[in-house]
Amino acid sequence: MSEWFKTIPTIGVAVGSVPYYVVVLESVAGKQVTQELRQSHLSYLASLKERGVLLVSGRFTDGSGGLYIVSAEGIEEAKRIASSDPYVLHGVRISQVKEWDRVY
């Protein structure tokens, strides 16, 4: 049996030890993302990553938005993280937050 999976980097947190939340960002019709706003959004995500809050992030290939997964003490903290995203603050994305049960 191959053990290739042992080479996959981990984030240093035991599975099941902290709640995770998926933040889905949906595009708002008629609202455009400027380059400046995109940079603010990416800087925000980088700050979350540096603090150990952000697990993974990315955009949908169809241009409809994106998602990221964060660790937070509870749903209210996760919603606060989502609502502080520059995309949400400037009304170009609508956020939806759901608790995510990480299995692997």
C-alpha positions, 0 to 999 in steps of 0.5 A: 500500500502506498504511503504518499499521503504522509507527504501532504503538509498539514496545518498543525491542528488535529482533526476534530479539535477546532470547529471549521466553517465554510464561507461561501462568497457569491457575486452580486449582480451588477457589482464589479470587483476593482483591482484595488478591492481585490488586493484588499480582499487578498490581503485580508485572507493573507492576514487570516492565514498568518494568524492561523485562522484560514485553512484554504481559499479559492475562487470558483472557475465559473466566476460566480464567487469563491469560498474559504474555510476558517477555524473559529470558536463558533458560528458568530465568530465565523460570521464576523470574519466573513462580514469583515471581508472587504468584498462583503463590506463593499457589497460585491459579494454576499457571504454564507457561513456554514459549519464544516465537519472536517473528516480528513 
